[in-house]
Amino acid sequence: MNRTAHGGLAASLVLSLALAARGQVSLGAAGDSLTDEYAEETYNYAMNWLQQLEQYRAVDAGPTAAEAGQSGGTWGEPRRRFFKNDWARSGATSASLLSGGQHTGLASMAADIDHAVIAIGANDFSPAGSAYINIYFGLWSAEQITSYVNGRIANVSTAVNTVDASGINVVLVGFPDYGVAPVTWNSGVYTDPARRERVSSAIRRVNDGLRVIARAKKLPYVDLYGLSWAMFGSHTQHNSTLTIGGVNIRLLESDTTGHTNPLAGFVHDGVHPHTTLQGLFANVMTTALNLGYGTSLAPFSEQEVLQHAGLSYGGSDTIAAQLGAWTDYVINFACLADANEDGFVNGDDFDLFAEWFDVADAGADYNGDGFVNGDDFDAFADEFEMGC
């Protein structure tokens, strides 16, 4: 399902065939501490989503600096010691992603990688940051909030455009919401659900803009905001556990520096999701890659998610009843003819599009011009016939 109208098609196709022959998906990334290797941190007893895919799936994120014989054992900022293809940096915002050159560095590797995940935004609305404080306490006007929202969308747009233009197939990840995480609502500072909702509203506006970018560029989009709410609950109803493979992960607890509480939802800083939750993040990333670009990466089973964290399987799968399907958190804009987003283009998609078209639903605005008319029907029919 790789896009055909794309710069660097010939080189990308050759690389994809070579990687397929080796059974590997070459993957790069840009973002923040959710994607920067946990191995760089004091919580290196845990693994994030990219580390787990590199270790347990046919994903190649590049050599470490030591493996490549880099001077001083480091790649230099924003990368550090580990995967060559991972430009994500702990603490990054969408602005520092640009100033730090994550996007240009990633784009420069188009000869070496064929897929990349851009996952930024947690720190743009961090509870310790000015945006969260000003929006929560009502210190910013509506105009100031709009300006900030538009600035985040513009930052991500610049990053996406740069990497996309290089010929690398991009997965775009929406901003998550710190507000539903225990570190925010249980801090003793941000105790008002209505005020936390003010910030969430601004984050949703950013994500609306990111979906417009993904649609225009025909990229798969990961709804990390929706997944975070499904995991942790709402502003008024907090989840205390998430049951994976019959085992209760304690969302309100943090591990210790000695890693004595692997059942905790967070590592010892109370901020970063532990290995189990990051394993679930890995599953939505693989789902996006599979739907958008035809990779064949198997999501981790619940037993594997637990095993990666050193935990025993509880005997039955329990996550779907709480979170639904991984496809619920991926919009496959890479193939809009897959209207029901089940990974296939068939009569079910045509029937659904026809229903939308009959009532002028926004889902039938296939070309994204704000209108539902014959142009949309023709464009849908053309891509439907090709099967993406």
C-alpha positions in Angstrom: 0.0 0.0 0.0 3.0 2.4 -0.3 2.0 5.6 -2.0 2.8 5.8 -5.6 2.8 9.5 -6.2 5.9 10.2 -4.1 9.3 11.7 -4.5 12.2 9.2 -4.6 9.8 6.3 -5.6 12.5 4.3 -7.4 15.0 4.4 -4.6 12.3 3.7 -2.0 11.0 0.7 -4.0 14.4 -0.8 -4.3 15.0 -0.3 -0.6 11.6 -1.8 0.3 12.3 -4.9 -1.8 15.7 -5.4 -0.3 14.3 -5.0 3.2 11.4 -7.3 2.5 13.9 -9.9 1.3 15.6 -9.7 4.7 12.2 -9.8 6.4 12.8 -6.4 8.0 11.1 -3.0 8.2 13.7 -0.2 8.4 12.2 2.4 10.7 13.2 5.9 11.9 11.5 8.2 14.4 11.3 11.8 15.6 9.7 12.9 18.8 10.1 13.1 22.6 10.8 10.9 25.6 8.0 8.5 24.7 10.1 7.5 21.6 13.7 8.4 22.8 15.2 5.1 24.0 14.5 4.4 27.7 18.0 2.8 27.7 19.4 6.4 27.8 17.7 7.1 31.1 17.7 6.1 34.8 14.6 4.0 34.1 16.6 1.8 31.7 15.1 -1.2 33.3 12.1 -0.5 31.1 11.7 -0.4 27.3 9.7 1.9 25.1 7.7 1.0 22.0 10.6 1.4 19.6 13.0 -0.7 21.7 10.5 -3.5 21.9 9.9 -3.5 18.1 13.6 -3.5 17.5 14.2 -6.4 19.9 11.2 -8.5 19.3 10.0 -7.8 15.8 11.6 -7.5 12.3 12.2 -3.8 12.8 15.6 -2.3 12.1 16.1 1.1 13.8 19.8 1.2 12.9 23.0 0.3 14.8 24.0 1.8 18.2 26.9 4.3 18.1 29.1 1.7 19.7 28.2 -0.9 17.0 29.0 1.7 14.3 32.3 2.7 15.9 31.3 6.3 16.5 33.8 8.5 18.2 33.0 8.8 21.9 30.3 6.2 21.6 27.6 8.8 20.6 25.9 10.0 17.5 25.7 13.6 18.9 22.6 15.6 19.7 19.7 15.1 19.4 20.6 11.4 19.1 22.7 10.0 21.8 24.2 6.5 22.1 21.6 4.1 20.8 19.6 3.6 17.5 21.0 5.5 14.6 17.5 6.0 13.1 15.9 7.4 16.3 16.1 11.2 16.3 13.6 11.6 19.2 14.9 13.5 22.2 13.7 13.4 25.7 12.2 16.8 26.7 11.5 17.8 23.1 8.5 19.9 22.0 7.3 20.4 18.5 9.3 23.6 18.4 12.6 22.1 19.7 12.1 19.1 17.4 12.6 21.7 14.6 15.3 23.7 16.2 17.2 20.5 17.1 17.1 19.2 13.6 15.2 16.0 14.2 13.2 16.4 11.0 16.1 17.3 8.7 18.2 14.5 10.3 15.5 12.0 9.7 14.9 13.2 6.1 18.7 12.9 5.4 18.4 9.1 6.0 16.0 8.4 3.1 18.6 6.2 1.5 18.7 4.0 4.6 15.2 3.8 5.9 11.8 3.6 4.3 9.4 4.3 7.2 9.3 6.8 10.0 7.1 7.7 12.9 6.7 11.3 14.0 5.3 11.3 17.5 5.6 14.6 19.3 3.4 16.8 21.5 3.4 15.6 25.1 5.7 18.3 26.3 3.9 21.0 24.3 1.1 20.6 26.9 3.2 19.3 29.8 1.7 20.2 33.3 5.1 21.8 34.0 4.9 24.0 30.9 3.5 27.4 30.4 0.8 26.4 28.0 -0.9 24.0 30.5 -0.6 26.5 33.3 -2.0 29.4 31.4 -4.8 27.5 29.8 -5.8 25.6 33.1 -5.8 28.8 35.2 -7.6 30.9 32.5 -4.7 33.2 32.0 -4.7 33.1 28.2 -7.3 34.7 26.1 -9.1 32.7 23.4 -6.9 34.4 20.8 -3.7 33.4 22.6 -4.9 29.8 22.9 -5.7 29.8 19.1 -2.3 31.2 18.3 -0.6 28.5 20.4 -2.7 25.7 18.8 -2.0 27.0 15.3 1.7 27.2 16.1 1.8 23.5 17.2 0.1 22.5 14.0 2.5 24.5 11.9 5.5 23.0 13.7 4.3 19.4 13.0 3.4 20.4 9.4 7.0 21.5 8.8 8.4 18.3 10.2 6.0 16.1 8.2 6.6 18.0 5.0 10.3 17.7 5.4 10.4 14.0 6.0 7.6 13.2 3.5 9.4 15.1 0.7 12.5 12.9 1.2 10.5 9.8 0.1 10.2 8.2 3.5 6.8 6.8 4.4 5.5 8.7 7.4 3.2 7.6 10.2 1.8 10.7 12.0 0.9 10.4 15.7 -1.5 12.8 17.4 -0.7 14.7 20.6 -1.4 12.7 23.8 -3.1 14.2 26.8 -1.1 14.6 30.0 -4.3 15.7 31.8 -5.7 12.2 32.2 -2.4 10.8 33.6 -2.1 10.4 37.4 1.0 12.7 37.4 -1.4 15.6 36.5 -4.7 15.1 38.3 -3.1 13.5 41.4 -0.5 16.2 41.8 -2.5 18.4 44.2 -2.2 21.3 41.7 -4.5 20.5 38.8 -7.4 19.2 40.8 -10.3 20.7 38.8 -11.6 18.5 36.1 -13.3 21.4 34.2 -10.1 23.3 34.0 -8.2 20.2 32.8 -10.8 19.9 30.2 -9.8 23.4 28.9 -6.4 22.0 28.1 -7.8 18.9 26.6 -10.0 21.0 24.3 -6.9 22.8 23.0 -5.1 19.5 22.4 -8.1 18.2 20.5 -7.9 21.3 18.3 -4.3 20.5 17.6 -5.1 16.9 16.7 -7.9 18.1 14.4 -5.2 20.0 12.5 -2.9 17.1 12.4 -5.6 14.9 10.9 -6.0 17.5 8.2 -2.3 17.2 7.5 -2.4 13.4 7.5 -5.4 13.4 5.1 -3.8 15.9 2.7 -0.5 13.9 2.7 -2.3 10.5 2.7 -0.6 9.3 5.8 -1.7 6.9 8.4 -2.6 8.7 11.6 -2.4 7.3 15.2 -4.9 8.6 17.7 -2.6 8.6 20.8 -5.0 11.0 22.5 -7.9 8.5 22.2 -5.7 5.7 23.3 -4.5 7.6 26.4 -8.1 8.4 27.4 -9.1 4.7 26.9 -6.3 3.6 29.1 -6.5 6.1 31.9 -10.1 7.2 31.9 -11.6 10.7 31.7 -11.2 13.8 33.9 -14.0 12.7 36.1 -13.5 8.9 36.1 -10.0 7.6 36.5 -9.0 4.0 35.8 -6.9 2.5 38.6 -6.0 -0.7 36.6 -5.6 -1.9 33.1 -5.9 -5.7 32.7 -3.5 -7.1 30.2 -3.5 -10.9 29.7 -5.5 -11.3 32.9 -2.9 -9.3 34.9 -3.8 -6.0 36.5 -1.4 -3.2 35.7 -1.6 -0.6 38.4 -2.0 2.7 36.7 -1.8 4.8 39.8 1.6 3.3 40.9 5.2 4.0 39.8 8.1 1.5 39.9 11.1 2.0 42.1 14.7 2.9 41.1 15.5 -0.8 41.9 12.7 -2.0 39.6 10.8 -3.8 42.4 7.3 -3.0 41.1 7.0 -4.2 37.5 3.2 -4.2 37.8 3.3 -0.4 38.0 1.9 1.6 35.1 4.8 4.0 35.2 8.6 4.0 35.8 9.9 5.5 38.9 9.7 9.1 37.8 5.9 8.7 37.7 5.8 10.3 34.2 6.8 7.8 31.6 4.7 4.7 30.9 6.2 1.4 31.8 7.1 -1.4 29.5 3.6 -2.9 29.5 1.9 0.3 28.4 4.6 1.0 25.9 4.0 -2.4 24.4 0.5 -1.3 23.7 1.8 1.8 22.0 3.9 -0.5 19.9 0.8 -2.2 18.7 -0.9 0.9 17.4 2.3 1.8 15.6 2.6 -1.5 13.9 -1.1 -1.3 13.0 -0.5 2.0 11.4 2.4 0.7 9.4 0.5 -2.4 8.3 -2.6 -0.5 7.2 -0.8 2.4 5.6 2.1 0.8 4.0 1.5 -2.9 3.8 4.2 -4.1 6.3 3.5 -7.4 8.0 4.4 -6.7 11.5 2.4 -8.8 14.0 1.2 -6.8 17.0 2.4 -8.1 20.3 0.1 -10.6 21.9 -0.9 -9.9 25.5 1.3 -12.7 26.6 4.3 -11.0 24.9 3.5 -7.6 26.3 3.7 -9.1 29.8 6.8 -11.2 29.0 8.7 -8.2 27.8 8.1 -6.7 31.3 9.1 -9.8 33.0 5.6 -10.7 34.0 3.7 -14.0 33.7 0.7 -14.4 31.5 -2.6 -14.5 33.4 -4.1 -17.2 31.2 -6.6 -15.2 29.1 -6.6 -12.1 26.8 -8.4 -9.2 28.4 -7.3 -6.0 26.7 -9.8 -5.9 23.8 -12.7 -5.7 26.2 -11.2 -2.5 27.7 -9.6 -0.8 24.7 -11.3 -2.3 21.7 -9.3 -3.1 18.5 -6.0 -1.4 17.6 -7.6 -0.3 14.4 -9.9 1.9 16.5 -6.9 4.2 17.1 -5.6 4.4 13.5 -7.1 6.4 10.6 -5.8 5.0 7.4 -5.6 8.2 5.3 -2.9 6.4 3.2 -5.8 4.6 1.6 -9.1 6.6 1.9 -10.9 3.9 -0.2 -10.6 1.7 2.9 -13.6 3.6 4.3 -14.3 1.3 7.2 -10.5 1.1 8.0 -10.4 -2.7 8.3 -7.3 -3.0 6.1 -9.2 -4.2 3.0 -10.8 -2.4 0.0 -14.0 -4.2 -0.9 -17.8 -3.8 -1.3 -18.2 -2.9 2.4 -16.2 0.2 1.8 -18.1 1.2 -1.3 -21.4 0.8 0.5 -20.2 2.9 3.4 -19.0 5.6 1.2 -22.3 5.6 -0.7 -24.2 6.1 2.6 -22.0 9.0 3.5 -22.3 10.5 0.0 -26.1 10.2 0.1 -26.4 12.4 3.2 -23.4 14.6 2.4 -21.5 13.4 5.4 -18.0 14.8 5.9 -16.6 11.3 5.5 -17.5 11.5 1.8 -15.4 14.7 1.3 -12.9 12.5 -0.3 -10.7 15.2 -1.8 -10.8 17.3 1.4 -12.1 20.5 -0.3 -14.9 21.0 2.1 -17.7 20.0 -0.2 -19.4 16.6 -1.0 -20.0 16.4 -4.7 -19.3 14.4 -7.9 -15.6 15.1 -7.7 -15.4 13.2 -4.4 -17.3 10.2 -5.9 -15.1 10.1 -9.0 -11.9 10.3 -6.8 -13.2 7.5 -4.5 -14.2 5.3 -7.4 -10.7 5.7 -9.0 -8.9 4.7 -5.9 -11.4 2.0 -5.1 -10.8 0.4 -8.5 -7.0 0.4 -7.9 -7.5 -1.1 -4.4 -5.0 1.5 -3.1 
